[in-house]
Amino acid sequence: MTSVLPTDVTQQSDRVAQSVTYIIGTYPLLTTTFIDREIRAIRARGTSVEVVSLRQPTHELSPEQAGLAKDTTYIRPVKLSALVRHHVRFALRRPIRYASTLLRLAMGRGQSMRDRARTIGHFGLGVHVAGQILDGGTPDRLHAHFIDRAAVVSLVAARLLDVPYSVTAHASDIYVSPVLLNAKIEGADFVVTCTGYNESHLVREFEAADGKVTRIYHGLDLDRYVPGEEHGSPRPTVLAVGQLREKKGFVHLLDASHSLVQAGVDFRCEIIGEGPQRAELERRIDELGLAEQVVLRGALPHDEVIDAYRRASMFVLPSVVGDDGDRDGIPNVILEAMAMELPVVSTTNSGIPEAVEHGETGLLVPPHDVEALAAALERLLVDRSAAHAMGVRGRAAVAARFDAETNIGALYDRFVGAGTTS
């Protein structure tokens, strides 16, 4: 195929990275704890990591997040004088690189007029970021988290700064209205993704991905997840954690909860998280008469989420593919729950079967199947001994396959040019 972008940046992939700049859309967030762990671990290995966030978080930050925010450079709001200065600088110093990057991105295939306008805007932001980075000292590598707008900004900045760029692709950034994915992949010297499911999809759908995509699971620091003496209480608690949006399948959890109530099963269900489905879920709780069984606890600091794991009897996340194509990869909350020795009830959606082994560490049901979901929950609510055994095996499975030191070490090896992983 015709190259979307020249490959001169990717030819520098053998450069040893002593400093890396992460570029992220919005940071920190309650849902980016896995990035926090990654940054801390990379720094602990002696590589300098600077964090650039395109937007400032709008939610209230925990003390830990406030510390992360202090070490983050925020791009927006952009000062017009600085934006103009950086564009003039690169247009004069690197006119061919500046113009060719803009032209190739703006003319990339598969974009609507609205997409093209946004791409041009992200090009402009990428030039500004390149100038900001250059003013503070150029790193050895740029790394984008999420192959969305942050990847376009990183690609542009990397080309103007003559440094390699890499990217971690997750879930919604791959499946929901992907724009210029082939160009973003082609411009990177390597792409990391967090599930084998994602890896297969990218290689199958995008020509540039062949040979560039590496599956590296998100790591988990097991020392932070210490289960209590025993789970639950005389009234067992079913815990769910996730954003209140369609792909999490919480509507199906409410319907399954209603079936359990009708069957005379005693339990409590807590859902931790916030999002656009909150009003819909509240209405459904009222319609089904579940006020005594189900509580929406809203978003909580991570330490409080860990406390909730410790009190729970099991974990549930009935993930589905949303109408917009959005889906989970391997939700970090599943790994966290397994580390806390909770049996997991989830679905066969996306990469979840890569973490949860049906009948061994939890139970998996087809997405959208309320009857099967209710049956799986009832099975573990009734057979507490089997549930406990699954939880114990779950922590062992996380230790074996999702250890933070091992998996983040694989990413670090890519950063410093120490080879590839399988």
Buried (B, 14 or more C-beta within 10 A) or exposed (E): EEEBBBEEBBEBBEBEBEBBBBBBBBBBBBBBBBBBBBBBBBEEBEBBBBBBBBBEBEEEBBEBBEEBBEEBBBBEEBEEEBBEEBBEBBBEEBEEBBEBBBEBBBEBEEBEEEBBEBBEEBBBBBBBBBBBBBEEEBBBBBBBBBBBBBBBBBBBBBBBBEBBBBBBBBBBBBBBEBBBBBBBBBBBBBBBBBBBBBBBBBBEEBEBBEEBBBBBBBBBBBEBBEBEEEBBEEEBBBBBBBBBBBBBBBBBBBBBBBBBBEEEBEBBBBBBBBBEBBEBBBEBBEEBEBEEBBBBBEBBBBEEBBEBBBBBBBBBBBBBBBEEEBBBBBBBBBBBBBBBBBBBBBBBBBBBBBBBBEEEBBBBBEBBBBEBBBBBBBBBBEEBEBBBBBBEBBBEBBBEBBBBEBBBBBBBBBBBBEEEBE
